[in-house]
C-alpha cells in the first residue's frame, strides 16, 4: 500500500496511531473513514494530547541539571534504575538496545499526523483561506518535531558536522518514501523550508474561554520557535528579532509574588528518623493542575509542549540547587520541593532530598514561552555587544520571580562587563528553564565561537550494567566531553533492524 488514504477512526478518537515502529505501521480499512471535510482534519490538530507530550529520557537524565546522588540511592535503591543511568551516563551501547522507545516514535507520530493532513487538504471541502492556515500550521508542527529530534539523535549543527547523519525526510505517508537518513545539512534545510512555510500563518496568539490558545499554532508560536531555532545556530541577530516579535504579540508573565502559591491539598508522609514522624510536603499549586485546560490557564507558554517523566522523579543536581538564591528566589520556594525523596520512598531510614516540581510530578513546560524569549533576547543582546541592554531585559523576568520584599540588589542583576553579563544571564536561564532546555543549551555552548561558556559534564555514581546498578562497588566518574559524539543519542536498534539496514545507526 503506497499511501495512507484514510483517516482512521482510532486517530480521530485518540489523536495518535499506536505502533511498534514508525516504519512498519499499516492501516486497517475496516477501522477507517474517508475524510470529507476540513473539520475531519482539524479534529486531528485539535487533539492536543497528541502533540503535548515530549517523553524523552535523553533530555531528562543527560545533563548536569539532573542529580545522581549516591547517598539518595543508598537510602532508597528504587530512586534510580538502569534507564536513568543509561541516559545519565550517555551509555550509547545500552541505549540503542532499550525497548522503551518513547521519544523517537512519539515525534514520528506527530510528523505523520502533519503529513496526513497535508496530503488530504486538497481532497476535502472547505474554505481555501482556512486550508492555507492549516497548511502553514502542519509545516510548523513538522519543523518543530524534526528540530526536537535533531537535538537528540543528531550531532550539533556546525560547519564540520554538516555531512554527518541527519534524519529521514518524511514528506508523505507513503511506505515507498525513502527512509535513509539525510545529511545534517539536508535535515536543517528541510526544517528551514518548513519554517518559512510556517511564517505564512496569520492566526494571532489569543485566548479561548480564558485559556491561552497554546495548543494550536499562532504567529507568536512560530516566531518563538524561530528564535529557538536560530539561537541553536548561534545566529543571535535573528534569534533576537524573532524573540522580540513573539514578545510584541504576547509578553504575559506570572508574578510569583502574587500569582503563585502552595497547593491547598495536604501531602503528609510518615518518615522514620529514627522514630516515626509526620512530614508535610509543600507542593506548588501548579502540582494540582492535572488537566490540559488548567495548564493552558497558567499562561506563559506560546506553544504547549511538556517534558514528561513517567518515573515522577526530577532530582535537581547540587550544582543547579546552588545557583538559586534560596532566600529570595521564589522559583526555589515553589518549584524546589523539600522532602520530595520521602514521597519517592526514602522514608526508612529518612533521607531528605528535594525534587523539582512544576506540573504534577511528571511534567515540565517544554514549549517556547515568554520567559524563554526574554532570556533569548537578553543573551542575544549581550553576545552582540549590547550587554547593558541585556541586563535590563533579563531584569524584566527577575521582577516576576524574586521576592518583592528583597533588597533591590537581590532582585536586579547588574554586571561590570560583557563577560560578566553573559555569565549572569546564562545562569538565570538555567534557573528559569532547568532540565527541559539544558541539553539544547549544552550543545550550542560547546559549538559557538566563545570558549567561556563551554561545559564538560561529569558525574560520580555507582557502576552499572544493563540489568542492575552495582551499588556495592566504589563510585566512578562519568564524563561527557564537549565534542563527544555521544551528543547524538542512538536510534533504537529495533528500527534499524526493521529498515533492513537502510536506516543507519550513529557511529561512536
Order of alpha helices (4+ residues) and beta strands (2+ residues): beta-alpha-beta-alpha-alpha-beta-alpha-alpha-alpha-alpha-alpha-alpha-beta-beta-alpha-beta-beta-alpha-alpha-beta-beta-alpha-beta-alpha-alpha-beta-alpha-beta-beta-alpha-alpha-alpha-alpha-alpha-beta-beta-alpha
